[in-house]
Amino acid sequence: MTQPTIKVNDDELEYEVARRRTFAIISHPDAGKTTLTEKLLLYAGAVELAGSVRARKNQHHATADWMEMEQQRGISITTAALQFDCRGYRINLLDTPGHQDFSEDTYRTLMVTDSAVMVLDSAKGIEPQTRKLFQVCRLRRTPILTFINKLDRPGREPLALLDEIEQELGIGSVPMNWPIGNGPSFKGVYDLAKQQVLLFERTHHGQHRAPVQVHDLYDPQLAILVGQDEYQQLVDEIELLAAAGSSFSEEAFLTGNITPVFFGSAINNFGLEPFLQTLLDLAPAPGPRMSSDGLIEPTSPGFTGQIFKIQANMDPQHRDRVAFLRVCSGRFEKDMQLYHSRLKRKVRITRAYRFFAREREIVEEAYPGDVVGLANPGLFNIGDTLCDGKVIRFEDIPRFTPEHFCLLHNRHIAKYKQFNKGIEQLEEEGATQVLYFTDSLRKEPVLAAVGELQFDVVVARLNSEYGVDVSTERLPFTCARWVECNLEKLSDIIWPSRSKLARDREGRLVALFSSDWEVNFCLEKNPGLILKELG
């Protein structure tokens, strides 16, 4: 018997969709992304004190970088989902990994967001990881707001930074405010839309909202408050911006052609209040998503959602696995029975959570744009579609081709079961792929990853979460290709001498090469052989 589609009041669904804002924060490492995340939570009222980041409701500690290795190294390794309410909006903030070795997890996250915040260091401008993540957003024409951070430190001229954004990224940059001073003399910003000067006061370690004074640009007292030189420079630059005639267009922003630019200091809370308000005003509500049945509107009554991330052991005490689901249309309800498009059968969703970093609470209902964590007993893979009513399947979430490889050695054979369980569950998360050489009597797994640091993550997590002591042995390969050919002719293929063959968990043949030259050599010597970058 077919389960009836849950009926949702059209007005209620449209209201809930309209107030959703789902966005990611992207940056190069050390640009201040995680600090900005915490300060947005502070100004949204989701936490009372920045730094300790205490959840207001239950006073639990909850930072975006919850994994032990993240806290030790001061970098974001996994995508953290943070859901909270702010000024009538329901916010789903995805704090993505900034380190260059975690771009695959970041890429998958950017596939399910509706907008992004790009954080730049005022002294460094556009950096390699920023450029790479921007291009991922550009492919989907994701609207991007830019926050130029660390104005409390000596940095580059604002006009030079705007020019670099346009020249390096090929997108128009429209300033929404303008800094007053630089480094130690940074006092605040001039709001170009409201034509107001906002002067901020520092608080102890930036733990509280910064008090602000509002002035007219031509207030006689302003030169005394900010200094005569800084004041005259501000007036000159504002007049220059007015003459340049650059203006903000919401249509150009939503189509990804321009980025509104804000200046500030996340560590000191300077410029955070106007940035947050503009983010809420400009960031788009959830939009339609392409499926096997065409575009699915978020206000469609039938529920649909897509799994974009798997995370093991978010709660080490229970050794759980969580599948992160982006709600795409309709309404999600607790204990729903949904059709699993890949498995071609119904599954009942008995445990679903919403997250505030590591903290979680049971979800009774969720709407398009929301990110819901599902207890995953091995049913869900990245890219899976869940739906009720009409059966559809969303476009697959792409994967990157691995570029780094290592053998993984289990130092304690007695923990064979824990070792295999650990690498199987970590592979489900999509950060690494596991291969096995075809010509080796030893069955040690080969880890294949986009970023080399992911190997250190696997070693650390196997030790801390599964109690397994392992070591890695780097391999001299730089690329993997999945082999397609008639198996009867496999023995006739001429392989480069340094290449090796392996199989993935699904039994598909994979060739590992030391260079692109070897790949081209192999194709030249074996007409009709097909080598695919992804399985």
JOQUI-V309568 format. One record per backbone hydrogen bond with DSSP energy under -0.5 kcal/mol. NH is the residue of the N-H (numbers start at 1). CO is the residue of the C=O. E is the energy in kcal/mol with one decimal. If there is no record, write none. Layout:
NH,CO,E
NH,CO,E
This chain:
13,9,-2.7
14,10,-2.7
15,11,-2.2
16,12,-2.5
17,13,-2.5
18,14,-2.3
19,15,-1.4
20,17,-1.5
21,90,-2.1
23,21,-0.6
23,92,-1.9
24,115,-1.6
25,94,-1.6
26,24,-0.5
26,117,-2.9
28,119,-0.5
29,98,-0.6
31,28,-1.5
36,32,-2.5
37,33,-2.2
38,34,-2.2
39,35,-2.2
40,36,-2.4
41,37,-1.8
42,38,-1.9
43,39,-2.6
44,40,-1.8
45,41,-0.6
45,42,-1.0
46,41,-2.0
47,41,-1.2
48,54,-1.0
50,207,-2.0
52,50,-0.7
53,49,-1.7
54,49,-0.6
55,60,-2.7
56,46,-1.4
59,55,-2.4
62,53,-2.0
66,64,-1.6
70,67,-0.5
71,67,-2.0
72,68,-1.9
73,69,-2.2
74,70,-2.1
75,70,-0.9
77,75,-0.5
80,95,-1.7
82,80,-0.5
82,93,-2.4
83,355,-2.4
84,91,-1.9
86,89,-2.4
89,86,-2.3
90,19,-2.5
91,84,-3.3
91,89,-0.6
92,21,-2.8
93,82,-3.1
93,91,-0.5
94,23,-2.6
94,92,-0.6
95,80,-2.1
95,93,-0.7
96,25,-0.9
96,94,-1.1
99,76,-0.8
102,99,-2.1
103,100,-0.8
106,102,-1.6
107,103,-2.9
108,104,-2.1
109,105,-1.8
110,106,-2.4
111,107,-1.1
112,109,-1.7
114,22,-2.5
115,22,-0.9
116,143,-2.1
117,24,-2.7
118,116,-0.5
118,145,-3.2
119,26,-2.5
119,117,-0.6
120,147,-2.1
121,125,-0.6
122,149,-2.1
124,121,-0.7
125,121,-3.2
131,127,-2.3
132,128,-2.1
133,129,-2.6
134,130,-2.5
135,131,-1.8
136,132,-1.4
137,133,-2.0
138,134,-2.6
139,135,-1.8
140,136,-0.8
140,137,-0.7
141,138,-0.9
142,137,-2.5
143,114,-0.6
145,116,-2.5
146,260,-2.8
147,118,-2.8
148,146,-0.5
148,262,-3.5
149,120,-3.5
149,147,-0.8
151,264,-1.7
153,150,-1.6
156,122,-2.1
161,157,-1.9
162,158,-2.4
163,159,-2.1
164,160,-2.1
165,161,-2.1
166,162,-1.8
167,163,-2.7
168,164,-3.2
169,164,-0.5
169,165,-1.8
170,166,-1.0
171,165,-0.7
172,257,-2.3
174,172,-0.5
174,259,-2.2
175,173,-0.5
176,261,-3.2
177,261,-0.9
178,190,-1.4
180,188,-2.7
181,179,-0.7
183,151,-2.2
183,153,-0.8
185,182,-1.6
186,183,-2.0
187,180,-2.9
188,180,-0.9
189,198,-1.9
190,178,-2.6
191,189,-0.6
191,196,-3.2
192,176,-1.6
192,190,-0.7
193,176,-0.7
195,191,-1.5
196,191,-1.2
197,215,-3.2
198,189,-3.3
198,196,-0.5
199,197,-0.6
199,213,-2.8
200,187,-2.3
201,211,-1.9
206,203,-1.8
207,204,-2.0
213,199,-2.9
215,197,-2.5
219,216,-1.9
222,219,-1.8
223,219,-0.5
225,221,-2.0
226,222,-2.4
227,223,-1.6
231,227,-2.5
232,228,-2.5
233,229,-2.2
234,230,-2.2
235,231,-2.4
236,232,-2.3
237,233,-2.4
238,234,-2.4
239,235,-2.1
240,236,-1.9
241,237,-2.5
242,238,-2.2
243,239,-1.9
244,240,-1.9
245,241,-1.2
246,241,-0.7
253,249,-2.0
254,250,-2.6
255,251,-1.4
256,253,-1.6
257,252,-2.8
258,252,-1.1
259,172,-2.8
261,174,-2.7
262,146,-2.4
264,148,-1.9
265,270,-2.1
269,265,-0.8
270,265,-1.9
271,269,-0.5
272,269,-0.8
275,271,-1.2
276,272,-2.7
277,273,-2.1
278,274,-2.2
279,275,-2.5
280,276,-2.3
281,277,-2.0
282,278,-3.0
283,279,-2.3
286,17,-0.6
289,296,-1.7
291,294,-1.1
292,393,-1.9
294,291,-1.7
296,289,-2.8
297,295,-0.6
300,297,-1.9
304,329,-1.6
305,386,-2.0
306,326,-2.0
307,384,-2.7
308,324,-2.3
309,324,-1.0
310,429,-0.5
311,322,-2.9
313,320,-3.9
316,314,-0.5
318,315,-1.7
319,315,-1.1
320,315,-0.8
322,311,-3.2
323,374,-2.8
324,309,-3.2
324,322,-0.5
325,323,-0.5
325,372,-3.4
326,306,-2.8
327,325,-0.6
327,370,-2.5
328,304,-2.6
329,304,-1.6
330,298,-1.4
330,300,-0.8
331,301,-0.6
332,366,-3.1
334,364,-1.8
335,349,-1.5
336,333,-1.4
338,336,-0.6
338,347,-3.0
339,387,-3.8
340,345,-3.2
341,339,-0.8
341,385,-2.1
344,340,-1.9
345,340,-1.1
347,338,-3.0
349,336,-3.1
350,348,-1.1
353,373,-2.8
354,361,-2.3
356,359,-2.5
357,81,-1.7
359,356,-1.7
361,354,-1.8
363,352,-2.4
364,362,-0.5
366,332,-1.8
368,330,-0.7
369,327,-2.6
370,367,-2.5
372,325,-2.8
372,370,-0.5
373,353,-3.0
374,323,-2.9
374,372,-0.5
375,351,-1.9
376,321,-2.7
377,375,-0.7
383,307,-3.1
384,381,-1.9
386,305,-2.5
387,339,-1.7
388,303,-2.0
395,290,-1.2
398,396,-0.7
403,449,-2.1
404,449,-2.2
406,447,-1.8
407,473,-2.7
408,445,-2.3
409,407,-0.6
409,471,-3.1
411,409,-0.7
411,469,-2.3
415,412,-1.8
416,413,-1.2
419,415,-2.3
420,416,-2.4
421,417,-2.5
422,418,-2.4
423,419,-2.3
424,420,-1.9
425,421,-2.4
426,422,-2.5
427,423,-1.8
428,424,-1.4
429,425,-0.8
429,426,-0.5
430,427,-1.7
431,426,-0.6
433,448,-2.6
435,433,-0.5
435,446,-2.7
436,503,-2.0
438,501,-2.1
440,437,-0.5
446,435,-3.3
447,406,-3.0
447,445,-0.5
448,433,-2.7
449,404,-2.5
450,431,-0.6
454,451,-1.4
455,452,-1.8
456,452,-0.6
457,453,-1.6
458,454,-2.2
459,455,-2.4
460,456,-2.4
461,457,-2.8
462,458,-2.7
463,459,-1.6
464,460,-2.7
465,461,-2.8
466,461,-0.7
466,462,-0.9
467,463,-0.7
468,462,-2.5
470,468,-0.6
471,409,-1.9
473,407,-2.1
475,405,-2.4
478,513,-2.7
479,513,-1.7
480,402,-0.6
481,511,-2.5
482,532,-3.4
483,509,-2.4
484,530,-2.5
489,486,-2.0
490,487,-1.2
492,489,-1.3
493,489,-0.5
493,490,-1.2
495,493,-0.7
499,496,-1.4
500,512,-1.6
502,510,-2.9
503,436,-2.2
504,508,-1.9
505,434,-0.6
507,504,-2.1
510,502,-3.4
511,481,-3.3
512,500,-3.1
513,479,-2.6
519,515,-1.2
520,516,-2.4
521,517,-2.5
522,518,-2.4
523,519,-2.1
524,520,-2.2
525,521,-2.2
526,522,-1.0
529,526,-2.1
530,484,-1.7
531,529,-0.5
532,482,-2.9
532,530,-0.5
